[in-house]
Amino acid sequence: MYRKFIATVAAASIALTAFGALPAAAGDRRTANTIAALLGLAVVGKIIHDRKDKKKQAGNHQSNPDHRAPVYGKPIHQQPIHREPAYQPPRYDQPVPRPLPDRVSRKLLPQQCLRRVETRHGRVRMFASRCLKRNYDYTHRLPRQCNYTFNTGRGDRRGYEARCLRDHGFRLARG
């Protein structure tokens, strides 16, 4: 840092010794002006040099580096921390189906399948099995305890008793 300053002072002293060899006729005033100019230049040079050094130190500043030797050993396993992601994409859930309208409901039985059958014990209202298989898509969902075979004068008739189906929530489709 002081090298250039010392070099400048040494150069100024050599120049001054050369001026001292000049004839005394030149006068002390001229020598004094020259020395003052040289010293002024040296001071200005020193100020410029110090500013450049401050800029270099500010740019090359390193934080306290850590020069520890690595430690080798069995790694320590930590449980991973499970966090919810910050962004959750929208879910594409299936829409909830709307209930079927009354005229298409599964619990509505076709009117044309309702029969009145005379048995030994009186009249019985029933839905004929063959008619239901043709006109009603959900015969496999009808309750089995309502399935009867009715003995009539013309032979046996198979079907579902209307009162039993009504008790299980089935209704007659009117329309």
C-alpha positions as CSV (number, residue, x, y, z in Angstrom):
1,M,0.0,0.0,0.0
2,Y,2.8,2.4,0.8
3,R,5.1,1.2,-2.0
4,K,3.9,3.7,-4.5
5,F,3.9,6.5,-2.0
6,I,7.5,5.7,-1.0
7,A,8.5,5.4,-4.6
8,T,6.9,8.9,-5.3
9,V,8.8,10.4,-2.4
10,A,12.1,8.9,-3.5
11,A,11.5,10.2,-7.0
12,A,10.8,13.6,-5.6
13,S,14.0,13.6,-3.5
14,I,16.1,12.6,-6.5
15,A,14.6,15.4,-8.6
16,L,15.2,17.9,-5.8
17,T,18.9,16.9,-5.6
18,A,19.1,17.6,-9.3
19,F,17.6,21.0,-8.8
20,G,20.1,21.7,-6.1
21,A,22.9,21.4,-8.6
22,L,21.5,24.2,-10.7
23,P,23.0,27.6,-10.3
24,A,21.8,29.6,-7.4
25,A,20.9,32.3,-9.9
26,A,17.6,30.5,-10.7
27,G,16.4,31.4,-7.4
28,D,14.9,29.8,-4.4
29,R,11.4,30.7,-5.5
30,R,11.3,28.6,-8.6
31,T,12.6,25.6,-6.6
32,A,10.0,26.1,-3.9
33,N,7.2,26.1,-6.5
34,T,8.6,22.9,-8.1
35,I,8.7,21.2,-4.8
36,A,5.2,22.3,-3.9
37,A,3.9,21.0,-7.3
38,L,5.6,17.7,-6.8
39,L,4.3,17.3,-3.3
40,G,0.8,18.2,-4.5
41,L,1.0,15.5,-7.2
42,A,2.2,13.0,-4.6
43,V,-0.8,13.8,-2.3
44,V,-3.3,13.5,-5.2
45,G,-1.8,10.2,-6.3
46,K,-2.0,8.9,-2.8
47,I,-5.7,9.8,-2.5
48,I,-6.5,8.1,-5.9
49,H,-4.5,5.0,-4.8
50,D,-6.4,4.7,-1.5
51,R,-9.8,5.0,-3.3
52,K,-8.9,2.1,-5.7
53,D,-7.8,0.0,-2.7
54,K,-11.1,0.5,-1.0
55,K,-13.0,-0.5,-4.1
56,K,-10.9,-3.7,-4.4
57,Q,-11.5,-4.6,-0.8
58,A,-15.2,-4.1,-1.0
59,G,-15.5,-6.3,-4.1
60,N,-13.3,-9.1,-2.8
61,H,-14.8,-9.4,0.7
62,Q,-15.3,-13.0,1.8
63,S,-17.4,-14.0,4.7
64,N,-15.7,-16.1,7.2
65,P,-15.0,-19.4,5.3
66,D,-15.4,-22.6,7.2
67,H,-12.4,-24.9,6.6
68,R,-13.4,-27.9,8.8
69,A,-12.4,-31.4,7.8
70,P,-15.3,-33.6,6.7
71,V,-16.5,-36.1,9.3
72,Y,-17.1,-39.6,7.9
73,G,-19.5,-41.9,9.7
74,K,-22.8,-43.7,9.6
75,P,-25.5,-41.3,8.3
76,I,-28.2,-40.2,10.6
77,H,-31.6,-40.9,9.1
78,Q,-34.4,-38.5,10.0
79,Q,-38.0,-39.0,9.4
80,P,-39.2,-37.1,6.3
81,I,-41.5,-34.3,7.0
82,H,-44.7,-34.7,5.0
83,R,-46.3,-31.4,4.1
84,E,-49.3,-30.5,2.0
85,P,-48.2,-29.0,-1.3
86,A,-48.8,-25.2,-1.5
87,Y,-50.8,-25.6,-4.7
88,Q,-53.5,-28.2,-5.0
89,P,-54.8,-28.8,-8.5
90,P,-58.6,-28.8,-8.9
91,R,-60.1,-32.2,-8.5
92,Y,-62.3,-33.6,-11.2
93,D,-64.9,-35.5,-9.1
94,Q,-67.6,-37.3,-10.9
95,P,-70.9,-35.4,-10.7
96,V,-73.5,-36.8,-8.3
97,P,-76.3,-38.3,-10.4
98,R,-79.7,-36.7,-10.0
99,P,-82.5,-38.8,-8.9
100,L,-84.7,-40.4,-11.6
101,P,-88.0,-38.7,-12.3
102,D,-91.1,-40.4,-10.9
103,R,-92.2,-41.6,-14.3
104,V,-88.9,-43.5,-14.9
105,S,-88.4,-44.6,-11.3
106,R,-87.3,-48.2,-10.8
107,K,-90.0,-48.7,-8.2
108,L,-92.8,-48.0,-10.7
109,L,-94.4,-51.1,-12.2
110,P,-96.1,-51.1,-15.6
111,Q,-99.9,-50.8,-15.4
112,Q,-100.6,-53.3,-18.2
113,C,-99.0,-56.1,-16.2
114,L,-101.5,-55.8,-13.3
115,R,-104.0,-58.7,-13.4
116,R,-107.0,-59.7,-11.2
117,V,-107.0,-63.5,-10.8
118,E,-109.8,-65.6,-9.2
119,T,-108.4,-68.3,-6.9
120,R,-110.1,-70.7,-4.5
121,H,-109.6,-68.1,-1.7
122,G,-111.0,-65.1,-3.7
123,R,-109.7,-62.4,-6.0
124,V,-106.0,-61.6,-5.9
125,R,-104.3,-58.7,-7.6
126,M,-100.9,-59.7,-9.1
127,F,-98.3,-58.7,-11.7
128,A,-97.8,-61.4,-14.3
129,S,-94.2,-62.6,-14.5
130,R,-94.0,-62.9,-18.3
131,C,-95.5,-59.4,-18.8
132,L,-93.0,-57.9,-16.3
133,K,-90.1,-59.6,-18.1
134,R,-91.2,-58.0,-21.3
135,N,-92.1,-54.5,-20.0
136,Y,-90.0,-53.9,-16.9
137,D,-86.2,-53.9,-17.0
138,Y,-85.6,-54.5,-13.3
139,T,-87.4,-57.8,-12.6
140,H,-84.2,-59.2,-11.0
141,R,-84.6,-56.5,-8.3
142,L,-88.1,-57.5,-7.3
143,P,-88.3,-59.1,-3.8
144,R,-88.4,-62.9,-4.0
145,Q,-90.8,-63.3,-1.1
146,C,-93.5,-61.6,-3.3
147,N,-93.2,-64.2,-6.1
148,Y,-96.1,-66.6,-5.9
149,T,-97.7,-69.3,-8.0
150,F,-101.4,-68.9,-8.0
151,N,-103.7,-71.9,-8.6
152,T,-106.7,-70.9,-10.7
153,G,-109.3,-72.9,-12.5
154,R,-107.4,-72.6,-15.7
155,G,-104.1,-73.8,-14.3
156,D,-101.3,-72.3,-12.3
157,R,-100.3,-68.6,-12.9
158,R,-96.9,-67.3,-11.7
159,G,-96.5,-63.7,-10.7
160,Y,-95.9,-61.2,-8.0
161,E,-98.5,-60.3,-5.4
162,A,-99.5,-56.6,-5.7
163,R,-100.0,-56.0,-1.9
164,C,-96.6,-57.5,-1.1
165,L,-94.8,-55.3,-3.7
166,R,-96.7,-52.3,-2.4
167,D,-95.4,-53.1,1.1
168,H,-91.8,-53.1,-0.3
169,G,-92.2,-49.7,-1.8
170,F,-93.2,-50.5,-5.4
171,R,-96.1,-48.5,-7.0
172,L,-98.2,-48.8,-10.1
173,A,-97.2,-46.5,-12.9
174,R,-100.2,-44.4,-14.0
175,G,-100.0,-42.5,-17.1
